[in-house]
Amino acid sequence: MTDHTDETWIDETGASTLASIKTMVEAASVDYDRLDELRDIDEPRQEEAAELEALESAAGDCDGYDDAANRIYEDPLSIMVRSGWSPPGEPMEPEEFEILLSTGGPATRIYGQLNQYGEPESAILQVQNWGTPWIDYSPPGARDIALEYARYFNFS
C-alpha cells in the first residue's frame, strides 16, 4: 500500500505509469519483420543474437505491431480535447488534449498542446492525489515518451 502522507507517491505513481507507457511504446516500435527474420536463423552470429535479444525484450509478449498498437489504443480511460476562444458560430479547433490513464488517489494523465493539424506537439505526464492539483512528473526522457505515446491518438 502506498503511503500518501508525504510526497513519495509522486515518484512512485509517476515512475510506474512512465514505465508502463514506455514499455507499450517500445513494443510498438519493434521491427517485427526483422524479429521474425532473426528468429528463423538456425545459428545466429553474435551480433544477430544480440539484436534478437534486444528486439524480443522490447516486444515483450506482443506478437506484432497490431497487437502492440492495440495495447496503446485500449490503455486510456478517456481522451478529451479543449479549444481556445472563438466567436459564436465559428468552428472550434482543439488546442489542448488530455489522456486520462488512471483515476482515484493517485490519478495519472498525459496533458499537452496540439498543433494546427490536431497533432500533439508537446506532452507531459502528470500525477494527482485526492485534493491536490495536477503535478508534472518529468524526469529525463519522460516528455519524449509521453509525446510518442500521445501521437498514437487522433485528436481532430
Buried (B, 14 or more C-beta within 10 A) or exposed (E): EEEBEEEEBBEBBBBBBBEBBBBBBBBBEBBBEEBEBBEEEEEBEEEEEEBBEEBEEBBBEBEBBEBBBEBBEEBBEEBEBEEEEEEEEEEEEBBBBBBBBBEEEBBBBBBBEBEEEBBBEBBBBBBBBEEBEBBEBBEEEBBEBBBBBBBBBEBE
